[in-house]
Amino acid sequence: MILEFEPGDKVINPLNKDWGIGQVQSIINNKITVNFENVGKKVINSKNIELEKYNKND
């Protein structure tokens, strides 16, 4: 899972779509720091939440 993302990737949290589109800031071990457009910076534990890459065509 962690290897799917790199800093700069656009993602969404499927459990909280109202957070908006996020941009991956950093990845350290299982922690992904993402800056979401509606809620700001969040640290996501990839073991608990599976982020999805944002596809503007969805």
PDB file of N, CA, C, O and CB in Angstrom:
ATOM      1  N   MET A   1       0.830  -1.199   0.000  1.00  0.00           N
ATOM      2  CA  MET A   1       0.000   0.000   0.000  1.00  0.00           C
ATOM      3  C   MET A   1       0.861   1.246   0.000  1.00  0.00           C
ATOM      4  O   MET A   1       0.626   2.153  -0.797  1.00  0.00           O
ATOM      5  CB  MET A   1      -0.937   0.008   1.204  1.00  0.00           C
ATOM      6  N   ILE A   2       1.835   1.312   0.857  1.00  0.00           N
ATOM      7  CA  ILE A   2       2.614   2.540   1.009  1.00  0.00           C
ATOM      8  C   ILE A   2       3.382   2.886  -0.265  1.00  0.00           C
ATOM      9  O   ILE A   2       3.608   4.062  -0.549  1.00  0.00           O
ATOM     10  CB  ILE A   2       3.584   2.404   2.176  1.00  0.00           C
ATOM     11  N   LEU A   3       3.782   1.877  -1.031  1.00  0.00           N
ATOM     12  CA  LEU A   3       4.562   2.124  -2.226  1.00  0.00           C
ATOM     13  C   LEU A   3       3.725   2.683  -3.364  1.00  0.00           C
ATOM     14  O   LEU A   3       4.279   3.104  -4.380  1.00  0.00           O
ATOM     15  CB  LEU A   3       5.232   0.861  -2.665  1.00  0.00           C
ATOM     16  N   GLU A   4       2.411   2.699  -3.222  1.00  0.00           N
ATOM     17  CA  GLU A   4       1.536   3.237  -4.260  1.00  0.00           C
ATOM     18  C   GLU A   4       1.622   4.751  -4.338  1.00  0.00           C
ATOM     19  O   GLU A   4       1.283   5.335  -5.368  1.00  0.00           O
ATOM     20  CB  GLU A   4       0.101   2.814  -4.009  1.00  0.00           C
ATOM     21  N   PHE A   5       2.067   5.395  -3.273  1.00  0.00           N
ATOM     22  CA  PHE A   5       2.050   6.848  -3.199  1.00  0.00           C
ATOM     23  C   PHE A   5       3.448   7.421  -3.072  1.00  0.00           C
ATOM     24  O   PHE A   5       4.367   6.776  -2.568  1.00  0.00           O
ATOM     25  CB  PHE A   5       1.203   7.301  -2.036  1.00  0.00           C
ATOM     26  N   GLU A   6       3.582   8.653  -3.545  1.00  0.00           N
ATOM     27  CA  GLU A   6       4.809   9.404  -3.323  1.00  0.00           C
ATOM     28  C   GLU A   6       4.417  10.865  -3.115  1.00  0.00           C
ATOM     29  O   GLU A   6       3.334  11.276  -3.531  1.00  0.00           O
ATOM     30  CB  GLU A   6       5.817   9.240  -4.524  1.00  0.00           C
ATOM     31  N   PRO A   7       5.273  11.644  -2.486  1.00  0.00           N
ATOM     32  CA  PRO A   7       4.940  13.051  -2.254  1.00  0.00           C
ATOM     33  C   PRO A   7       4.532  13.751  -3.553  1.00  0.00           C
ATOM     34  O   PRO A   7       5.166  13.597  -4.597  1.00  0.00           O
ATOM     35  CB  PRO A   7       6.130  13.780  -1.620  1.00  0.00           C
ATOM     36  N   GLY A   8       3.458  14.517  -3.445  1.00  0.00           N
ATOM     37  CA  GLY A   8       2.920  15.222  -4.606  1.00  0.00           C
ATOM     38  C   GLY A   8       1.691  14.558  -5.191  1.00  0.00           C
ATOM     39  O   GLY A   8       0.921  15.205  -5.901  1.00  0.00           O
ATOM     40  N   ASP A   9       1.488  13.261  -4.905  1.00  0.00           N
ATOM     41  CA  ASP A   9       0.308  12.567  -5.420  1.00  0.00           C
ATOM     42  C   ASP A   9      -0.963  13.163  -4.829  1.00  0.00           C
ATOM     43  O   ASP A   9      -0.989  13.589  -3.675  1.00  0.00           O
ATOM     44  CB  ASP A   9       0.385  11.063  -5.110  1.00  0.00           C
ATOM     45  N   LYS A  10      -2.008  13.183  -5.636  1.00  0.00           N
ATOM     46  CA  LYS A  10      -3.331  13.619  -5.187  1.00  0.00           C
ATOM     47  C   LYS A  10      -4.110  12.379  -4.736  1.00  0.00           C
ATOM     48  O   LYS A  10      -4.123  11.355  -5.419  1.00  0.00           O
ATOM     49  CB  LYS A  10      -4.101  14.394  -6.329  1.00  0.00           C
ATOM     50  N   VAL A  11      -4.763  12.495  -3.566  1.00  0.00           N
ATOM     51  CA  VAL A  11      -5.492  11.359  -2.999  1.00  0.00           C
ATOM     52  C   VAL A  11      -6.814  11.825  -2.416  1.00  0.00           C
ATOM     53  O   VAL A  11      -7.040  13.019  -2.219  1.00  0.00           O
ATOM     54  CB  VAL A  11      -4.652  10.652  -1.919  1.00  0.00           C
ATOM     55  N   ILE A  12      -7.688  10.856  -2.141  1.00  0.00           N
ATOM     56  CA  ILE A  12      -8.901  11.099  -1.372  1.00  0.00           C
ATOM     57  C   ILE A  12      -8.984  10.038  -0.283  1.00  0.00           C
ATOM     58  O   ILE A  12      -8.430   8.945  -0.409  1.00  0.00           O
ATOM     59  CB  ILE A  12     -10.176  11.077  -2.286  1.00  0.00           C
ATOM     60  N   ASN A  13      -9.685  10.386   0.783  1.00  0.00           N
ATOM     61  CA  ASN A  13      -9.973   9.427   1.841  1.00  0.00           C
ATOM     62  C   ASN A  13     -11.400   8.945   1.600  1.00  0.00           C
ATOM     63  O   ASN A  13     -12.345   9.701   1.825  1.00  0.00           O
ATOM     64  CB  ASN A  13      -9.797  10.064   3.289  1.00  0.00           C
ATOM     65  N   PRO A  14     -11.578   7.701   1.147  1.00  0.00           N
ATOM     66  CA  PRO A  14     -12.928   7.227   0.809  1.00  0.00           C
ATOM     67  C   PRO A  14     -13.883   7.200   2.000  1.00  0.00           C
ATOM     68  O   PRO A  14     -15.099   7.196   1.813  1.00  0.00           O
ATOM     69  CB  PRO A  14     -12.844   5.848   0.215  1.00  0.00           C
ATOM     70  N   LEU A  15     -13.351   7.182   3.216  1.00  0.00           N
ATOM     71  CA  LEU A  15     -14.205   7.202   4.410  1.00  0.00           C
ATOM     72  C   LEU A  15     -14.631   8.610   4.787  1.00  0.00           C
ATOM     73  O   LEU A  15     -15.582   8.783   5.549  1.00  0.00           O
ATOM     74  CB  LEU A  15     -13.485   6.560   5.579  1.00  0.00           C
ATOM     75  N   ASN A  16     -13.938   9.627   4.264  1.00  0.00           N
ATOM     76  CA  ASN A  16     -14.237  11.032   4.559  1.00  0.00           C
ATOM     77  C   ASN A  16     -14.080  11.859   3.288  1.00  0.00           C
ATOM     78  O   ASN A  16     -13.193  12.708   3.200  1.00  0.00           O
ATOM     79  CB  ASN A  16     -13.308  11.578   5.686  1.00  0.00           C
ATOM     80  N   LYS A  17     -14.933  11.612   2.315  1.00  0.00           N
ATOM     81  CA  LYS A  17     -14.814  12.311   1.031  1.00  0.00           C
ATOM     82  C   LYS A  17     -15.018  13.810   1.167  1.00  0.00           C
ATOM     83  O   LYS A  17     -14.568  14.574   0.313  1.00  0.00           O
ATOM     84  CB  LYS A  17     -15.813  11.754   0.040  1.00  0.00           C
ATOM     85  N   ASP A  18     -15.698  14.249   2.243  1.00  0.00           N
ATOM     86  CA  ASP A  18     -15.908  15.682   2.443  1.00  0.00           C
ATOM     87  C   ASP A  18     -14.615  16.415   2.812  1.00  0.00           C
ATOM     88  O   ASP A  18     -14.591  17.646   2.835  1.00  0.00           O
ATOM     89  CB  ASP A  18     -16.950  15.904   3.526  1.00  0.00           C
ATOM     90  N   TRP A  19     -13.544  15.674   3.101  1.00  0.00           N
ATOM     91  CA  TRP A  19     -12.241  16.301   3.341  1.00  0.00           C
ATOM     92  C   TRP A  19     -11.711  16.928   2.067  1.00  0.00           C
ATOM     93  O   TRP A  19     -10.866  17.821   2.117  1.00  0.00           O
ATOM     94  CB  TRP A  19     -11.234  15.276   3.884  1.00  0.00           C
ATOM     95  N   GLY A  20     -12.199  16.469   0.931  1.00  0.00           N
ATOM     96  CA  GLY A  20     -11.754  16.984  -0.354  1.00  0.00           C
ATOM     97  C   GLY A  20     -10.514  16.252  -0.853  1.00  0.00           C
ATOM     98  O   GLY A  20     -10.128  15.202  -0.340  1.00  0.00           O
ATOM     99  N   ILE A  21      -9.919  16.842  -1.859  1.00  0.00           N
ATOM    100  CA  ILE A  21      -8.717  16.265  -2.463  1.00  0.00           C
ATOM    101  C   ILE A  21      -7.523  16.618  -1.590  1.00  0.00           C
ATOM    102  O   ILE A  21      -7.393  17.745  -1.112  1.00  0.00           O
ATOM    103  CB  ILE A  21      -8.510  16.777  -3.928  1.00  0.00           C
ATOM    104  N   GLY A  22      -6.660  15.637  -1.394  1.00  0.00           N
ATOM    105  CA  GLY A  22      -5.459  15.869  -0.604  1.00  0.00           C
ATOM    106  C   GLY A  22      -4.206  15.661  -1.426  1.00  0.00           C
ATOM    107  O   GLY A  22      -4.211  14.947  -2.429  1.00  0.00           O
ATOM    108  N   GLN A  23      -3.129  16.299  -0.985  1.00  0.00           N
ATOM    109  CA  GLN A  23      -1.838  16.104  -1.630  1.00  0.00           C
ATOM    110  C   GLN A  23      -0.884  15.481  -0.622  1.00  0.00           C
ATOM    111  O   GLN A  23      -0.699  16.005   0.476  1.00  0.00           O
ATOM    112  CB  GLN A  23      -1.271  17.446  -2.182  1.00  0.00           C
ATOM    113  N   VAL A  24      -0.283  14.365  -0.999  1.00  0.00           N
ATOM    114  CA  VAL A  24       0.662  13.679  -0.122  1.00  0.00           C
ATOM    115  C   VAL A  24       1.872  14.582   0.109  1.00  0.00           C
ATOM    116  O   VAL A  24       2.496  15.062  -0.837  1.00  0.00           O
ATOM    117  CB  VAL A  24       1.098  12.310  -0.730  1.00  0.00           C
ATOM    118  N   GLN A  25       2.192  14.805   1.394  1.00  0.00           N
ATOM    119  CA  GLN A  25       3.337  15.634   1.762  1.00  0.00           C
ATOM    120  C   GLN A  25       4.556  14.780   2.068  1.00  0.00           C
ATOM    121  O   GLN A  25       5.661  15.070   1.610  1.00  0.00           O
ATOM    122  CB  GLN A  25       2.997  16.510   2.964  1.00  0.00           C
ATOM    123  N   SER A  26       4.345  13.708   2.858  1.00  0.00           N
ATOM    124  CA  SER A  26       5.461  12.831   3.209  1.00  0.00           C
ATOM    125  C   SER A  26       4.931  11.455   3.581  1.00  0.00           C
ATOM    126  O   SER A  26       3.756  11.283   3.905  1.00  0.00           O
ATOM    127  CB  SER A  26       6.290  13.427   4.372  1.00  0.00           C
ATOM    128  N   ILE A  27       5.834  10.477   3.525  1.00  0.00           N
ATOM    129  CA  ILE A  27       5.517   9.104   3.908  1.00  0.00           C
ATOM    130  C   ILE A  27       6.671   8.607   4.761  1.00  0.00           C
ATOM    131  O   ILE A  27       7.812   8.530   4.306  1.00  0.00           O
ATOM    132  CB  ILE A  27       5.286   8.178   2.649  1.00  0.00           C
ATOM    133  N   ILE A  28       6.355   8.270   6.013  1.00  0.00           N
ATOM    134  CA  ILE A  28       7.351   7.732   6.930  1.00  0.00           C
ATOM    135  C   ILE A  28       6.752   6.501   7.579  1.00  0.00           C
ATOM    136  O   ILE A  28       5.768   6.580   8.314  1.00  0.00           O
ATOM    137  CB  ILE A  28       7.787   8.789   8.003  1.00  0.00           C
ATOM    138  N   ASN A  29       7.371   5.349   7.291  1.00  0.00           N
ATOM    139  CA  ASN A  29       6.847   4.060   7.755  1.00  0.00           C
ATOM    140  C   ASN A  29       5.406   3.921   7.302  1.00  0.00           C
ATOM    141  O   ASN A  29       5.143   3.964   6.100  1.00  0.00           O
ATOM    142  CB  ASN A  29       6.950   3.931   9.303  1.00  0.00           C
ATOM    143  N   ASN A  30       4.458   3.755   8.226  1.00  0.00           N
ATOM    144  CA  ASN A  30       3.051   3.590   7.851  1.00  0.00           C
ATOM    145  C   ASN A  30       2.257   4.888   7.946  1.00  0.00           C
ATOM    146  O   ASN A  30       1.033   4.873   7.818  1.00  0.00           O
ATOM    147  CB  ASN A  30       2.407   2.544   8.726  1.00  0.00           C
ATOM    148  N   LYS A  31       2.934   6.001   8.169  1.00  0.00           N
ATOM    149  CA  LYS A  31       2.256   7.288   8.339  1.00  0.00           C
ATOM    150  C   LYS A  31       2.394   8.126   7.074  1.00  0.00           C
ATOM    151  O   LYS A  31       3.497   8.397   6.600  1.00  0.00           O
ATOM    152  CB  LYS A  31       2.827   8.052   9.553  1.00  0.00           C
ATOM    153  N   ILE A  32       1.247   8.526   6.545  1.00  0.00           N
ATOM    154  CA  ILE A  32       1.215   9.365   5.352  1.00  0.00           C
ATOM    155  C   ILE A  32       0.654  10.720   5.765  1.00  0.00           C
ATOM    156  O   ILE A  32      -0.475  10.806   6.248  1.00  0.00           O
ATOM    157  CB  ILE A  32       0.355   8.711   4.202  1.00  0.00           C
ATOM    158  N   THR A  33       1.435  11.772   5.580  1.00  0.00           N
ATOM    159  CA  THR A  33       0.960  13.121   5.871  1.00  0.00           C
ATOM    160  C   THR A  33       0.362  13.689   4.587  1.00  0.00           C
ATOM    161  O   THR A  33       1.007  13.743   3.540  1.00  0.00           O
ATOM    162  CB  THR A  33       2.120  14.038   6.416  1.00  0.00           C
ATOM    163  N   VAL A  34      -0.910  14.114   4.710  1.00  0.00           N
ATOM    164  CA  VAL A  34      -1.647  14.610   3.551  1.00  0.00           C
ATOM    165  C   VAL A  34      -2.250  15.968   3.896  1.00  0.00           C
ATOM    166  O   VAL A  34      -2.805  16.151   4.980  1.00  0.00           O
ATOM    167  CB  VAL A  34      -2.755  13.602   3.116  1.00  0.00           C
ATOM    168  N   ASN A  35      -2.139  16.907   2.978  1.00  0.00           N
ATOM    169  CA  ASN A  35      -2.768  18.209   3.143  1.00  0.00           C
ATOM    170  C   ASN A  35      -4.063  18.212   2.330  1.00  0.00           C
ATOM    171  O   ASN A  35      -4.033  18.286   1.102  1.00  0.00           O
ATOM    172  CB  ASN A  35      -1.807  19.369   2.695  1.00  0.00           C
ATOM    173  N   PHE A  36      -5.210  18.130   3.033  1.00  0.00           N
ATOM    174  CA  PHE A  36      -6.521  18.087   2.383  1.00  0.00           C
ATOM    175  C   PHE A  36      -7.069  19.493   2.211  1.00  0.00           C
ATOM    176  O   PHE A  36      -6.846  20.362   3.054  1.00  0.00           O
ATOM    177  CB  PHE A  36      -7.506  17.228   3.196  1.00  0.00           C
ATOM    178  N   GLU A  37      -7.792  19.717   1.108  1.00  0.00           N
ATOM    179  CA  GLU A  37      -8.275  21.057   0.792  1.00  0.00           C
ATOM    180  C   GLU A  37      -9.306  21.583   1.789  1.00  0.00           C
ATOM    181  O   GLU A  37      -9.391  22.796   1.980  1.00  0.00           O
ATOM    182  CB  GLU A  37      -8.867  21.062  -0.583  1.00  0.00           C
ATOM    183  N   ASN A  38     -10.085  20.724   2.426  1.00  0.00           N
ATOM    184  CA  ASN A  38     -11.147  21.209   3.315  1.00  0.00           C
ATOM    185  C   ASN A  38     -10.832  21.097   4.803  1.00  0.00           C
ATOM    186  O   ASN A  38     -11.485  21.752   5.615  1.00  0.00           O
ATOM    187  CB  ASN A  38     -12.399  20.460   3.034  1.00  0.00           C
ATOM    188  N   VAL A  39      -9.850  20.285   5.179  1.00  0.00           N
ATOM    189  CA  VAL A  39      -9.567  20.084   6.609  1.00  0.00           C
ATOM    190  C   VAL A  39      -8.107  20.275   6.975  1.00  0.00           C
ATOM    191  O   VAL A  39      -7.732  20.120   8.137  1.00  0.00           O
ATOM    192  CB  VAL A  39      -9.993  18.710   7.022  1.00  0.00           C
ATOM    193  N   GLY A  40      -7.279  20.612   5.993  1.00  0.00           N
ATOM    194  CA  GLY A  40      -5.870  20.855   6.289  1.00  0.00           C
ATOM    195  C   GLY A  40      -5.060  19.567   6.388  1.00  0.00           C
ATOM    196  O   GLY A  40      -5.399  18.540   5.800  1.00  0.00           O
ATOM    197  N   LYS A  41      -3.986  19.663   7.150  1.00  0.00           N
ATOM    198  CA  LYS A  41      -3.018  18.569   7.225  1.00  0.00           C
ATOM    199  C   LYS A  41      -3.501  17.469   8.165  1.00  0.00           C
ATOM    200  O   LYS A  41      -3.920  17.736   9.291  1.00  0.00           O
ATOM    201  CB  LYS A  41      -1.657  19.094   7.689  1.00  0.00           C
ATOM    202  N   LYS A  42      -3.435  16.237   7.686  1.00  0.00           N
ATOM    203  CA  LYS A  42      -3.798  15.057   8.468  1.00  0.00           C
ATOM    204  C   LYS A  42      -2.696  14.019   8.334  1.00  0.00           C
ATOM    205  O   LYS A  42      -2.092  13.872   7.272  1.00  0.00           O
ATOM    206  CB  LYS A  42      -5.164  14.474   8.008  1.00  0.00           C
ATOM    207  N   VAL A  43      -2.442  13.299   9.425  1.00  0.00           N
ATOM    208  CA  VAL A  43      -1.506  12.177   9.385  1.00  0.00           C
ATOM    209  C   VAL A  43      -2.343  10.903   9.375  1.00  0.00           C
ATOM    210  O   VAL A  43      -3.093  10.631  10.313  1.00  0.00           O
ATOM    211  CB  VAL A  43      -0.499  12.204  10.609  1.00  0.00           C
ATOM    212  N   ILE A  44      -2.205  10.135   8.315  1.00  0.00           N
ATOM    213  CA  ILE A  44      -3.019   8.944   8.085  1.00  0.00           C
ATOM    214  C   ILE A  44      -2.167   7.708   8.360  1.00  0.00           C
ATOM    215  O   ILE A  44      -1.052   7.584   7.855  1.00  0.00           O
ATOM    216  CB  ILE A  44      -3.585   8.920   6.628  1.00  0.00           C
ATOM    217  N   ASN A  45      -2.707   6.800   9.164  1.00  0.00           N
ATOM    218  CA  ASN A  45      -2.052   5.508   9.381  1.00  0.00           C
ATOM    219  C   ASN A  45      -2.531   4.574   8.277  1.00  0.00           C
ATOM    220  O   ASN A  45      -3.708   4.218   8.224  1.00  0.00           O
ATOM    221  CB  ASN A  45      -2.370   4.918  10.817  1.00  0.00           C
ATOM    222  N   SER A  46      -1.618   4.181   7.402  1.00  0.00           N
ATOM    223  CA  SER A  46      -2.010   3.373   6.245  1.00  0.00           C
ATOM    224  C   SER A  46      -2.489   1.982   6.627  1.00  0.00           C
ATOM    225  O   SER A  46      -3.082   1.288   5.801  1.00  0.00           O
ATOM    226  CB  SER A  46      -0.858   3.256   5.290  1.00  0.00           C
ATOM    227  N   LYS A  47      -2.242   1.561   7.865  1.00  0.00           N
ATOM    228  CA  LYS A  47      -2.762   0.264   8.320  1.00  0.00           C
ATOM    229  C   LYS A  47      -4.250   0.347   8.640  1.00  0.00           C
ATOM    230  O   LYS A  47      -4.949  -0.666   8.624  1.00  0.00           O
ATOM    231  CB  LYS A  47      -1.989  -0.220   9.555  1.00  0.00           C
ATOM    232  N   ASN A  48      -4.737   1.564   8.933  1.00  0.00           N
ATOM    233  CA  ASN A  48      -6.133   1.749   9.332  1.00  0.00           C
ATOM    234  C   ASN A  48      -7.007   2.344   8.231  1.00  0.00           C
ATOM    235  O   ASN A  48      -8.198   2.043   8.152  1.00  0.00           O
ATOM    236  CB  ASN A  48      -6.196   2.631  10.543  1.00  0.00           C
ATOM    237  N   ILE A  49      -6.428   3.178   7.391  1.00  0.00           N
ATOM    238  CA  ILE A  49      -7.192   3.870   6.359  1.00  0.00           C
ATOM    239  C   ILE A  49      -6.493   3.683   5.028  1.00  0.00           C
ATOM    240  O   ILE A  49      -5.300   3.959   4.905  1.00  0.00           O
ATOM    241  CB  ILE A  49      -7.355   5.376   6.689  1.00  0.00           C
ATOM    242  N   GLU A  50      -7.233   3.212   4.025  1.00  0.00           N
ATOM    243  CA  GLU A  50      -6.665   3.052   2.689  1.00  0.00           C
ATOM    244  C   GLU A  50      -7.054   4.256   1.846  1.00  0.00           C
ATOM    245  O   GLU A  50      -8.213   4.412   1.463  1.00  0.00           O
ATOM    246  CB  GLU A  50      -7.148   1.728   2.022  1.00  0.00           C
ATOM    247  N   LEU A  51      -6.091   5.090   1.568  1.00  0.00           N
ATOM    248  CA  LEU A  51      -6.321   6.223   0.690  1.00  0.00           C
ATOM    249  C   LEU A  51      -6.435   5.723  -0.746  1.00  0.00           C
ATOM    250  O   LEU A  51      -5.938   4.652  -1.094  1.00  0.00           O
ATOM    251  CB  LEU A  51      -5.185   7.271   0.826  1.00  0.00           C
ATOM    252  N   GLU A  52      -7.101   6.525  -1.566  1.00  0.00           N
ATOM    253  CA  GLU A  52      -7.214   6.197  -2.979  1.00  0.00           C
ATOM    254  C   GLU A  52      -6.609   7.331  -3.777  1.00  0.00           C
ATOM    255  O   GLU A  52      -6.763   8.501  -3.427  1.00  0.00           O
ATOM    256  CB  GLU A  52      -8.692   5.948  -3.391  1.00  0.00           C
ATOM    257  N   LYS A  53      -5.919   6.982  -4.853  1.00  0.00           N
ATOM    258  CA  LYS A  53      -5.399   8.022  -5.741  1.00  0.00           C
ATOM    259  C   LYS A  53      -6.573   8.764  -6.359  1.00  0.00           C
ATOM    260  O   LYS A  53      -7.576   8.165  -6.747  1.00  0.00           O
ATOM    261  CB  LYS A  53      -4.478   7.417  -6.848  1.00  0.00           C
ATOM    262  N   TYR A  54      -6.424  10.085  -6.443  1.00  0.00           N
ATOM    263  CA  TYR A  54      -7.467  10.921  -7.043  1.00  0.00           C
ATOM    264  C   TYR A  54      -7.365  10.856  -8.551  1.00  0.00           C
ATOM    265  O   TYR A  54      -6.296  11.047  -9.131  1.00  0.00           O
ATOM    266  CB  TYR A  54      -7.357  12.384  -6.559  1.00  0.00           C
ATOM    267  N   ASN A  55      -8.495  10.583  -9.170  1.00  0.00           N
ATOM    268  CA  ASN A  55      -8.576  10.579 -10.623  1.00  0.00           C
ATOM    269  C   ASN A  55      -9.634  11.590 -11.009  1.00  0.00           C
ATOM    270  O   ASN A  55     -10.815  11.386 -10.729  1.00  0.00           O
ATOM    271  CB  ASN A  55      -8.906   9.152 -11.191  1.00  0.00           C
ATOM    272  N   LYS A  56      -9.228  12.687 -11.651  1.00  0.00           N
ATOM    273  CA  LYS A  56     -10.177  13.759 -11.950  1.00  0.00           C
ATOM    274  C   LYS A  56     -11.293  13.323 -12.878  1.00  0.00           C
ATOM    275  O   LYS A  56     -12.262  14.060 -13.060  1.00  0.00           O
ATOM    276  CB  LYS A  56      -9.457  14.921 -12.555  1.00  0.00           C
ATOM    277  N   ASN A  57     -11.180  12.150 -13.465  1.00  0.00           N
ATOM    278  CA  ASN A  57     -12.232  11.641 -14.343  1.00  0.00           C
ATOM    279  C   ASN A  57     -13.319  10.893 -13.590  1.00  0.00           C
ATOM    280  O   ASN A  57     -14.352  10.553 -14.167  1.00  0.00           O
ATOM    281  CB  ASN A  57     -11.636  10.739 -15.385  1.00  0.00           C
ATOM    282  N   ASP A  58     -13.094  10.629 -12.290  1.00  0.00           N
ATOM    283  CA  ASP A  58     -14.107   9.895 -11.492  1.00  0.00           C
ATOM    284  C   ASP A  58     -15.278  10.787 -11.152  1.00  0.00           C
ATOM    285  O   ASP A  58     -16.219  10.347 -10.492  1.00  0.00           O
ATOM    286  CB  ASP A  58     -13.490   9.341 -10.194  1.00  0.00           C
TER     287      ASP A  58
END
